Amino acid sequence: MGFIYSFAISVYLFLMRFASLFNGKARKWVEGRKGWREDLRANFSGFSDPVWVHCASLGEFEQGRPVIEKLKEKYPGRKILVTFFSPSGYEIMKSWPVADHIAYLPGDTVRNASDFLDIVRPGMAIIVKYEFWNNFISSVHERGIPLYLVSAIFRPGQHFFKWYGKFFTNQLAKFTRIFVQDDLSRQLLVSAGINDVIVSGDSRFDRVAQIASEARDIPLIEKFRAGEKLFLAGSSWPGDEEIIASYINRDPGRMKWVFAPHEIDASNIKRLESLLRTTCARYSEGEAALHGARVLIIDNIGMLSSAYRYAAVAAVGGGFGKGIHNILEPACWGVPVLFGPDHKKFREAVEMISLGGAFTFSSKDEFSALLDGLIDDREFYKTSSETAGKYIRDNTGVTAKIVGGLA
């Protein structure tokens, strides 16, 4: 099976090089890995026992970030290397000052894994949530380097737990310890013969709590709100926006409305504006554009997490596509959260719905009923708000559990 895996990796690497000829993201993936041996030698020659943390992309980095920061405090004299698989993670975080070096993970060949470990010589390796590159995992295990998986979550239908999953389960068995988000994950691993498992929770809770503590004031949104209740649609996509816009068009004076669309290019902003039959302002237009506006569109990146503090109710996008975006960011402000039906793979969404701090909708009628209830029923709103905030508070402290459990 190992031979088949390595052959498949070789084919994958060839296809990525071919795709790089006409695909920008693939080109970054290929170009970013050129000269990686020289790059690592320049940064790790003469150092011993660095901590290596691997993240698939930006989402996994945000989960691993509190752990990395705590490790930097605990081991101030050790270098920290962060690697990414995806350009979207690397390009955004490549200058993050906490890590001593940030790089792409080389393709998972036997030679690459061996050379990587020869150069870096890590004293500890950590993978955040997932990305099970067999040759890297095997090489780390063979060298006796402690290997950890943090903030992991597993589901019964995954290939690890199928009749044909032995090869993949063997990868998990090579980890020194696995930190999982919930007890179901622990039970699945134990049933597969993997026993050194700790239910630590999801480190994203610590991250969103940290983000909230560092949130900045946004005077323009405060001025736009002008004492009214405010609804914020964060990371919105067309499926969410069409339903929300229908409600706004029926009664724009019900609240003030803010959209922070996932895509902020000019054509998408114009499309969003065309859905709305009321006065809109763009954040980039400044205070002068707010006069008479009922809708504000945030047309920049990096403001959303702070903007949630101004909301009475939030909707988080993605639930009519591949899956919802981060619902923890509004919840940490005690904001009830609404989202579309594609949320069942997200543990926090399922749990918040069961507790009453979040709600899902599939149609205009369902959205209207939920929002009307939150606006008109003060007790319902109060309970939902308190539940959302408590859910975050009850699930923080994960980072300390993880770092305390690392050898």
C-alpha positions in Angstrom: 0.0 0.0 0.0 2.9 2.3 0.7 4.2 1.9 -2.8 0.7 2.8 -4.2 0.6 5.8 -2.0 4.0 7.1 -3.1 3.1 6.5 -6.7 -0.1 8.5 -6.2 1.9 11.3 -4.6 4.2 11.4 -7.6 1.3 11.6 -10.0 -0.2 14.4 -7.8 3.0 16.4 -7.9 3.2 16.0 -11.7 -0.4 17.2 -12.1 0.3 20.2 -9.9 3.3 21.2 -12.0 1.2 20.9 -15.1 -1.7 22.8 -13.6 0.7 25.6 -12.6 1.1 26.5 -16.3 -2.4 27.9 -16.4 -3.7 28.1 -12.8 -2.5 30.9 -10.5 -3.0 29.0 -7.2 -1.3 25.9 -8.5 1.6 28.2 -9.7 2.0 29.6 -6.2 1.9 26.1 -4.8 4.8 25.0 -7.1 6.8 28.2 -7.1 6.7 28.5 -3.3 8.3 25.1 -2.9 11.3 25.8 -5.2 14.6 25.9 -3.3 13.1 24.7 0.0 16.2 22.8 1.0 18.4 25.9 0.7 15.8 28.0 2.5 15.6 25.7 5.5 19.3 25.3 5.7 19.7 29.0 5.8 17.2 29.2 8.7 17.9 26.1 10.8 21.6 25.3 10.4 23.2 25.1 13.8 19.9 25.0 15.7 18.6 22.0 17.6 15.2 20.8 18.8 13.0 23.3 17.0 9.2 22.9 17.2 7.6 22.1 13.9 3.9 22.9 13.5 2.1 22.0 10.3 -1.3 23.5 9.2 -3.1 22.7 6.0 -4.4 26.2 5.4 -5.5 29.4 7.2 -8.4 27.8 9.1 -6.1 25.2 10.6 -3.6 27.9 11.4 -6.2 29.8 13.4 -6.8 26.6 15.4 -3.1 26.1 16.0 -2.2 29.7 16.6 -3.0 29.8 20.4 -0.9 26.6 20.8 2.0 28.1 18.8 1.9 31.3 20.9 1.9 29.4 24.1 4.8 27.2 23.0 6.8 30.3 22.2 6.2 31.4 25.7 7.1 28.0 27.2 10.2 27.5 25.0 11.6 31.0 24.3 15.0 29.6 23.3 13.6 27.1 20.7 12.9 28.0 17.1 9.4 27.5 15.7 8.8 26.4 12.1 5.3 26.6 10.7 4.5 24.9 7.4 1.5 25.2 5.2 0.1 23.0 2.4 -2.1 25.7 0.8 -1.0 29.0 -0.7 -4.1 30.7 0.9 -2.6 30.0 4.3 1.0 30.7 3.5 0.5 33.9 1.6 -1.5 35.5 4.4 0.7 34.4 7.3 4.1 34.3 5.8 5.3 37.3 7.8 3.7 36.3 11.1 6.3 37.4 13.6 5.7 34.7 16.3 7.1 31.9 14.2 10.8 32.0 13.5 10.2 30.7 10.0 7.2 30.0 7.8 7.4 27.8 4.7 5.5 25.5 2.4 5.6 21.8 3.2 7.4 19.9 0.4 5.6 17.2 -1.5 5.2 14.0 0.5 7.9 11.9 -1.1 10.2 9.6 0.9 13.2 11.7 -0.1 11.6 15.0 0.7 10.5 13.8 4.1 14.0 12.5 4.9 15.8 15.7 3.7 13.3 17.9 5.5 13.9 16.2 8.9 17.7 16.0 8.3 17.8 19.8 7.9 15.3 21.0 10.5 16.0 18.3 13.1 12.8 19.0 15.0 12.5 18.0 18.7 8.7 18.0 18.4 6.2 17.8 15.5 2.6 19.0 15.7 -0.1 18.6 13.0 -3.2 20.8 13.5 -6.6 19.0 13.0 -5.7 16.9 9.9 -3.4 16.4 6.9 -2.0 12.9 7.1 1.0 12.8 4.8 2.2 9.2 5.2 5.9 9.6 4.3 6.4 12.6 6.6 4.5 10.8 9.5 6.4 7.6 9.0 9.8 9.4 8.9 9.0 11.4 12.1 7.9 8.2 13.8 11.0 6.2 12.7 13.3 8.8 14.1 11.5 8.8 17.5 10.5 12.4 17.2 7.4 13.1 19.4 4.4 13.6 17.0 1.1 15.2 18.1 -2.2 15.8 16.4 -4.2 18.7 18.0 -7.8 19.9 17.7 -8.6 16.8 15.7 -12.2 15.6 15.1 -13.3 12.3 13.6 -16.6 11.0 12.2 -17.8 7.4 11.9 -18.0 7.5 8.1 -14.3 8.5 7.6 -12.0 6.1 5.8 -10.0 5.4 9.0 -12.9 3.4 10.3 -13.9 1.5 7.1 -12.9 -2.1 6.4 -10.3 -0.9 3.9 -8.9 1.8 6.3 -6.0 -0.1 7.9 -3.3 1.8 6.0 -4.8 5.1 7.2 -5.4 4.0 10.7 -1.7 3.0 10.9 -0.8 6.6 10.2 -2.8 7.6 13.3 -1.1 4.9 15.4 2.2 6.6 14.8 1.2 9.7 16.7 2.6 10.0 20.2 -0.7 11.5 21.4 -3.8 12.8 19.8 -5.9 15.7 21.2 -9.5 15.5 20.0 -12.4 17.9 20.1 -15.0 15.6 21.5 -15.6 12.2 23.1 -17.1 10.6 19.9 -13.7 11.1 18.3 -12.0 9.5 21.2 -14.3 6.5 21.1 -13.7 6.0 17.4 -9.9 6.1 17.9 -10.1 3.7 20.8 -12.2 1.3 18.8 -9.5 1.4 16.1 -6.8 0.5 18.8 -5.5 4.0 19.3 -5.5 4.7 23.1 -3.3 7.7 23.8 -6.1 10.2 23.2 -7.1 13.2 25.2 -10.4 15.1 24.8 -9.1 18.6 25.0 -11.7 20.5 23.0 -11.2 22.9 20.0 -8.5 25.5 20.4 -10.5 27.9 18.1 -12.5 28.8 21.2 -9.4 30.3 22.7 -8.5 32.0 19.5 -11.9 33.7 19.1 -11.8 34.8 22.8 -8.4 36.3 22.2 -9.6 38.1 19.0 -12.6 39.5 21.0 -10.3 40.8 23.7 -8.2 42.5 21.1 -11.1 43.9 19.0 -10.9 47.5 17.9 -13.5 50.2 17.9 -15.0 50.9 14.5 -16.5 54.4 14.7 -18.0 54.4 11.3 -20.2 51.3 12.1 -21.1 52.9 15.5 -22.2 56.1 13.7 -24.1 54.1 11.1 -25.9 52.1 13.8 -27.0 55.4 15.5 -28.6 53.7 18.4 -30.7 51.2 16.4 -30.4 47.4 16.5 -28.0 46.1 13.9 -28.0 42.9 11.8 -24.7 41.8 10.5 -24.3 39.2 7.6 -20.7 38.0 7.9 -18.8 36.2 5.1 -22.0 36.2 3.1 -22.5 34.4 -0.2 -25.3 34.9 -2.8 -27.5 32.1 -1.3 -27.5 33.9 2.1 -27.7 37.4 0.6 -30.8 36.7 -1.5 -32.8 35.6 1.5 -31.6 38.4 3.7 -32.2 41.0 1.0 -35.8 39.8 0.5 -36.4 40.5 4.2 -34.8 43.9 4.1 -36.7 44.9 1.0 -39.9 44.2 2.8 -39.1 46.2 5.8 -35.7 48.1 5.7 -36.6 50.2 8.8 -36.8 47.1 11.0 -33.1 47.3 11.9 -29.8 48.7 10.4 -28.2 46.2 8.1 -24.5 45.4 7.5 -23.1 43.0 4.9 -19.5 41.8 5.0 -19.4 39.6 1.8 -16.9 36.9 1.5 -15.9 38.2 -1.9 -15.2 42.0 -2.0 -14.4 42.5 -5.7 -16.3 45.4 -7.4 -18.5 43.1 -9.5 -19.7 41.2 -6.4 -20.4 44.4 -4.4 -22.4 45.7 -7.3 -24.4 42.5 -7.5 -25.2 42.6 -3.8 -26.3 46.2 -4.1 -28.6 45.3 -7.0 -30.5 42.9 -4.7 -31.5 45.7 -2.3 -34.2 48.3 -2.8 -33.1 50.7 -0.2 -30.2 53.1 0.2 -26.8 51.4 0.5 -23.4 52.8 1.5 -20.0 51.2 1.1 -17.6 51.4 4.0 -14.8 52.7 1.7 -17.0 55.7 0.9 -16.7 57.0 4.4 -19.0 58.9 6.7 -20.5 61.2 4.0 -22.1 58.1 2.3 -24.0 57.1 5.5 -26.7 59.8 5.2 -30.1 58.1 4.7 -28.5 54.6 4.3 -30.1 51.6 5.8 -27.5 49.1 4.5 -23.7 49.3 5.0 -21.5 47.1 2.9 -18.0 46.4 4.3 -15.8 46.2 1.2 -12.5 45.4 2.9 -10.8 42.4 4.6 -9.9 42.1 8.3 -12.7 44.0 10.0 -15.3 41.4 10.4 -14.3 39.9 13.8 -14.3 43.4 15.4 -17.6 44.4 13.6 -19.6 41.6 15.2 -19.5 43.5 18.5 -22.0 46.0 17.1 -24.5 43.4 16.1 -27.7 42.4 17.8 -28.1 39.4 15.5 -25.7 37.9 13.0 -25.9 35.6 10.0 -22.8 33.7 8.9 -22.5 32.7 5.3 -21.6 29.5 3.5 -24.5 27.5 4.6 -25.9 27.3 1.1 -22.6 26.0 -0.3 -19.7 24.0 1.0 -20.2 24.8 4.6 -20.5 27.7 7.1 -17.8 30.1 8.0 -16.7 30.9 11.6 -19.8 31.2 13.8 -17.8 31.4 17.0 -16.7 35.0 16.3 -20.2 36.5 16.7 -21.1 34.0 19.4 -18.3 35.3 21.7 -20.0 38.6 21.8 -23.3 37.0 22.9 -24.8 37.5 19.5 -27.4 34.9 18.3 -26.3 33.4 15.0 -28.2 32.3 12.0 -26.9 30.2 9.1 -28.0 28.0 6.2 -28.6 24.2 6.1 -25.0 23.0 5.1 -23.7 23.0 8.7 -23.9 19.4 9.9 -20.2 18.7 9.7 -19.5 21.6 12.1 -19.7 20.4 15.7 -20.1 23.9 17.1 -23.1 24.6 14.8 -24.9 21.4 15.9 -24.2 22.1 19.5 -25.2 25.7 19.4 -28.5 24.8 17.7 -29.2 22.2 20.4 -28.5 24.7 23.1 -30.5 27.5 21.6 -27.8 30.0 20.8 -27.9 29.5 17.0 -30.5 28.7 14.4 -30.6 27.4 10.9 -32.8 28.4 7.9 -33.4 27.0 4.5 -35.9 29.5 3.0 -37.1 33.1 3.1 -40.0 32.1 5.4 -37.8 30.3 7.9 -35.4 33.2 8.0 -38.3 35.7 8.5 -39.8 33.7 11.3 -36.5 33.4 13.2 -35.5 37.0 12.8 -39.0 38.3 13.8 -38.8 36.1 16.9 -35.4 37.4 17.9 -36.5 41.0 17.4 -40.0 40.9 18.9 -39.6 38.4 21.8 -37.2 40.0 24.3 -37.1 36.9 26.5 -36.3 34.7 23.6 -33.6 37.1 22.4 -32.1 37.4 25.9 -31.9 33.6 26.4 -30.4 33.1 22.9 -27.8 35.8 23.5 -26.8 34.5 26.9 -26.6 30.9 25.6 -24.3 31.9 22.7 -21.9 33.8 25.0 -21.9 31.0 27.6 -21.1 28.4 25.0 -17.8 30.2 24.2 -16.9 30.7 27.8 -17.6 27.0 28.7 -15.3 25.8 25.9 -12.2 28.0 26.4 -9.0 26.8 28.2 -8.2 24.3 25.5 -4.7 25.6 24.7 -3.5 25.0 28.3 -4.8 21.4 28.1 -2.9 20.8 24.9 0.4 22.4 25.8 0.3 20.7 29.2 -0.1 17.3 27.5 2.9 17.7 25.2 6.0 15.8 26.3 
